Amino acid sequence: MTADLSQLVKAYDVRGVVPDQWDESMAELFGAAFVQVTGADAIVIGHDMRPSSPGLSRAFARGAAARGVDVTEIGLCSTDQLYYASGAFDLPGAMFTASHNPAQYNGIKMCRAGAAPVGQDTGLAEIRELVESWLDSGLPASDATPGTITQRDTLEDYSAYLRSLVDLTDIRPLKVVVDAGNGMGGHTVPTVFAGLPLDLVPMYFELDGTFPNHEANPLDPANIVDLQQRVREESADIGIAFDGDADRCFVVDENGDPVSPSAITALVAARELGKHGGGTVIHNLITSWSVPEVVREHGGTPVRTRVGHSFIKAEMARSGAIFGGEHSAHYYFRDFWNADTGMLAALHVLAALGGQDGPLSQLVAEYDRYVGSGEINSTVDDQAARLAAIKAAYEGREGVTIDELDGLTVTLGDSWFNVRPSNTEPLLRLNAEAKDEPTMAKVRDEILEIIRG
């Protein structure tokens, strides 16, 4: 095992193959480094259903406790359930999950007290440096009295808190198909939905970190095919899919058609603005034009930010925003310590649908006003050169605006596109949107020609 952790420690979390890239002995070092960097005297830890998660989680707890820190283990949980515990207990937290990555992967999502993010610029780089130094020289001895490790179940409290934020008691009965993808949604949904006027049709609720049915990544169209079919077969009102650690949710309507995460962002934004009497709403720069339009129409102030949860959470905290949404189906709430929770977004959609008589397709139509390309990835030899070529092709054109907040965003009057380099792979990611399909296709194809030569 090497003391260079650059392939393991990512921009927002730790993620790699077990045991090839990391193991329980390294997890113990991460636990010690985490408490040293955060200065915590108590922390909370949770884990998903992956075969390696309990062992890695307990090793992290041992590393933290050996440095004198008291550890509360909440056991099996979704990532947003860990954020709930970090917020409710006001403790730094660590969640053991690799989200939707294949079974051989695992990782750690870390946060400070109140679910504040730990990323490269907010502690993760220092944690990595400590672990690397200790891999070379060994963990220095500690004269601290070892802390305690105790267990606490937070599922009921987490569910009650979410339900206190969205009232579903008076909605009309709804038939809801939920695909948990053998991930943590199978653990949280039965408790959160219990006693509500929902006829739940569960799919793949068995916790299985080998993902025997499909990858637990609902943004890939291949992984929602089963859900779409089941919604049609059941004549259900809505279908909901969660990713592996259940912090993202994806929605399909009564016809089995996918609902754009931008439309969900706009719908939830309108509800949150109504609840709070206005406020700021964050959206990343690849969400639809619909989002800032709806926010303004409902008396809010839209703020555009870079892609990535650390940017969203930092801007949420800075601006006091009430809500934030990303096109990757991450949804952030001020009422949830600025953290992302797919479950709370799902409850908002269910409340909106059940609070009126029309079908979901009709409800979301007012929030889905443009035609998007979806994210298109292209492998390139030189990301910077391709971006420069795109900029040169559009710079100086009449009516064209260009900004470089995150990659390259070009606005062309009745359409726009963004091209961003991947941080981890030799890829450029294209998102385009226009008022109609022919315009979008023309813009998309024009850009792809430059990107792919």
N, C-alpha and C positions, 0 to 999 in steps of 0.2 A: 504494500500500500504506500502511495507516495504522499509527501507532505505538501504537494501542490493541489489545493482544493478548488482550482478555478473551474473545473468541470462539474463540481458538486454544488458549490455555492452560487446560486443564480442571482438575478437582480432583486428578487423579492423573497426568495426562500431557499431552503436546502432541498436538493432533489437529485437522486441518482440510483443506480442499480445496487441491490443488496444481494450478496455481500461483496461484490466486485469493487464497488466504489466506496462503500462505507458499511459499517457493521455496528454491533452493540458497544464495542469498546470505544469506537469513535463517537457514538451517541452520548456516552458518558462524558467525554471531553466537551461536547457541545453543551451539555447541561451545566457543567462547571463554568464554561465561557459565558453562557447566557446570563447566569446570575452575577458574574463579575461585571459584565458590560452594563446590565440594567441596574445594578446596585440593589437588587431585590432582597428582602428577607423572607418573602413567601411567594410562591408561584402556583399556577394551576396548569395541569397537563391533560390533554385528551388524545384519543387516537381513533383511526378508522378501522375498517374490517379486513385490511390486508394481513396476510399470514405473519409478516414480520413486524407489524405495528405494536403488539403488546410488549414484545421483548425490547424493541428500540425505545419505546416510551418509558418502560421501567428503568432501562439503563440511563436515560437522560435524567430521570428522577433521582437515581442513585448519585449521579455526578453533581446534581444541584444540592441534594441533602448533605453530601460530604463536605460542602462548603458552608454548612451552617444554615441552610435555607429550609423552611417548612414547605412541603409539597402537598397540594391537594390533587389527587387523581380523579378525574370525572369519568374515566374509562371510555367505552364506545360512545362516540358522539359525531355529529356533523361539525364542519369547521365553524359555521355560524353559532353552533351551540357552545363551542369553546370561546368564541368572541363574547357571547352572552356572559359566560362565567367570568371572563376577564373584566368585563364591564361591571357586572353586578357585584363582584367581590373586590373590584379595584385592584387587581393583581396582574402582573405580567403573565403571559400564557404561551404555551407551545402546543401546537396541533401536529400530530404525526399522520401524514397523508401525502400521497403523490397525486391527489385529485383524480384525473382521468387517465393517467399514465398506465401502461401495462403492469401486470401483477408483480414482476420482478423489481419494480421501482418502489422507493419510498422516499419520504422527505419530511421537512419540518417547516411549518408556517409559524413564525414567532411574532409576538406583539408585546408592547409595554402595557402597563396598567391602563384600564379603560379602553382596551382593544386598539391602542395607537400602534400603527404599523412599525415593524422593524424591517427595513430594507437596506440596500447598500449604503445609503447616505445617513441612515438612522440607527446604526449599530451592527448591521450584518457584516460589514467589512472588518470591524474590530473583532467580532466573534470568530470570523474565519482566520484572522491573523493569530489569535490566541491558540486556536485548535491546531493550526499548522506548526506553531512553535512547540506546542506540547507533544505533537507527533514526533518531532525531532528529539526533544530533550526530556520528555516525560512530564507528567502533571506535577507541579510543585506541591509539597506537603502543605496541609492546612491545619492551623491550630484551633479552628472553629469547632464548637460543640456540634456534632452532626444534627441536622434538622430531622423533623418527623415526616413520614409519608403516610397520608391518610386518604381514604376513599370517600367520595360524595357523589350521589346521583343528582344530576341537574335537569333531567329531561322534563319532568313535570313543571318545574319552575320556568324553564326556557319556553315551554309551550304556553303556559299561562301568561308570560310576559308578552309574547307575540300576539296572543289573542286579545290582550288588553289594548293593543295599538290599532286593531282593526275589528270592527263589530260585524260579525256574520250571523248574529242570532236571528235577525228578521229577514234574511234573504229567502228567495224562493228555493225549493229543493233543486239541487243540481246533481247530475250524474257526471262523475269525475274519474277519468282514467289516469292513473299515475304510474309512470315507468321509472322505477328507482335504479334500474341498471345494475342491480345487485350491490348498490352502494348504500350510503348512510341515509338516504331518503327512506329506505325500508325500515329504518330504526326510528326516525323522527315523525314521519307522516301519520302513522296510526294514532299516536298520542296527540299531535297537534290537531288532527281532524276529528278526534273523538267527540261525540255529542253534537256535532254541527249538522245542519240539514244537507248533508252531502252523502250521496250514494257512491261509495268509493269502490272502484274496480282496480285492484292492485296488480301490477306487473313486475316481476323480478324483484320482489321485496326480500328474498332470502339474501342475507349478508354473505357475500362470497367475493373475496378480493382477487380471485382469478378471473372474474368477469366472464362467466361461461356463455352468456347470451349475446352480448355485444359490448363494445367499448363504452364506458360510461362518460361519453362526451357528446351531449345532445346538439352541439353546434355542427357536427358532421351529419349531413342529411342521411347517411347510411344508418345511423344509430337511432333514428326516430321512425323508421319504416314500420316496425312492429307496433309502436304507439299509434301511428296514423291509421293503420289497418284496424286496430282494436277499437279506436274511437268510432269509426264508421260501423263496425259490426255491432257495437253496443248502442248505437244511436246516442252517444254521450254528448253532453253539452260542451265539454272541454277536455283536452288532454294536457298533462303536465309531465315533463321529463326533468329529472335532476341529474347532475353530474356525480362523480364518485364520492366526493366529500360533501355533496348537497349544499354547496354555497351558491351555485348557479341554478336557475330554473329556465326552462324553455317551454313555450306554450304552442299547442296546435288548436285550431278552432273545431267547430262541430262537423266540418267537412273533412277534417284531417289535414287541413292546409296549415303550414307553419305560420305563426304570427311573428313578425319581425321584432327582435328585441328593442329596436328603436320605438316601435309602436307601443310596446309595453312600458318603456321609459316614459313616453309622452302621457300614457294613460295614468300611470302611478304619479307622475309629476302633477298632473291636474288634480288628482285626489289629495295629494299632500299640500298643494297650494291652497286648496279649499279648506283643508283642516287647519292650516296654520295662518290663514289670512294673508297669503303672499309669501315672498321669500326668494332666496337664491337657489337655483337648481344647476348642478354641474352636469355637463355631458362631454364625453370625449369627442375628438374631432372627426371620428368616422361614423358617429351617429347621424341619422337622417336630418335633413333640414326641418322635418316635421317637429323635432323636439324643441328647438328654440322658438319656433312659431307658436306651438301650443303653450309653452311656458309664458310667453308674452301675452297671449290671449287670456290666460288665467291670472294675470296680474303679477307674474313672477319675473325674475331677472335671470336669464340664462348666462352661464359662464362656461366657456369652451376650454378644454384642457387636453393635455397629452394623453395617449393611451397608457393604461397601467394603473393598478390599484393604489400604488404608493402616491402617484400624482393626484389621483382623485381624492384620496383620504386627506392628503396634505391641504389641498384646496378646499375641501369640505371644512376642515378645522380653521383655516385662515379666514374664510368668508362667512362662516356660520351657516353654510348652506343646509337646507332642510332635506335635500334628496340629491342623489347622483346616479347616473346610469351609464353603462358602457354597452357597446354593440355586441360584446362577448357574453351578454346576459348576466353580468354582475350588477347588482343594485344596492346602493348605499343609503343609509338612513341616519339622519341626526338623532332620531329617537332610539337608534341602535348603536350608539357610540361612534357614529360615522362609519361603521363597519358594513360589509356587504352580507346580505342575507337573501338567498333565493326564496326561502320559505315565506318571509314577510311580503315579498313582491307577489308571490303566488296567492297569498291571502287577499291582497289588494285586488288582484284580478278577479278572484272568486266573488268578493264583495261587490265589485262593480257589475259583474255579469248577473249575479243574483239579485241585485237591486233594481233591475229593469227587466222588461219582458222579452226583448229581442235576443237573437242569437249572437254569439261572440263575434262572428265575422262582421255583422252589422255594427256592433259596438266599437270594434277596433278600426273600422273603415275611416272614421274621422281623424284617427291618429296616424294613418298610413297613407301619405299623400303623394309619394314619389316612388320611382322605380330604382332599386339598387342592384348592383352587380354581385353583392356578397364579396367576401375577401378572396382574391385570386393570388396565389403564390407562384413566383417564377424564380428558378435558380439562375443566378448570374455570376459571372467571373469577377466583376468589379462593381460593387454597389454604388460607390461614389460617382464613378464615370457614367453609369446609367442614369442616376438622378440628375447629374449635370446636363446630360443630353436631353432629358425631359424638360428641364428648366429652360434650356436654350431654345427648345422648340416652341415654347409658349411665351417667353419673356418678350415684352414689347408689343404683343398683340393688343388691339383695341378692345377695351371692355374686359380684359383679363386681369385678375388679381392673384398674386402668389404670396404664400407665407410659408415659413419653415419652422413652425412651432414644433412639429413632430414629423420628420421626413419632409415631403413637399406636398402642399395643398394648393391646387389651382382651381379657381372659380371662373366659370365661363359664361356667366349670365344665367342661362336656364339649366345649367348642370355644374357639377364639380367632381374632382377626383383627388384622392390622396395616395401617395406612394411612400411607404415606410420601409426602411431596412430592418430585417430581423437582427436582434442582438446576439443570437446564438447560432444562426445558420446562414449560409450564403444566399439568402432569399430577399426579394423585394415583394412587399405585400401591397396589392392594388385594391382600393375601394372606389367605386364610381357611383354616382347617382344623378338622375335627371327627371324631368317632368313626365317623360313617357319612355316606353321601351326602345323605339328606334333611336332616339337621341342618346340614351344611355349606352346602347350597343355600339353606336358610332364612336363615342368617346372612349369606351372600354377598349375597343379594337385598335383605335389609334394609339393609345398608350402602350398596349401590349406589343404592338409592332416595334415601338422604340425600345421597350424593355428587353424583348427577346430577339431583336435584330432581324 
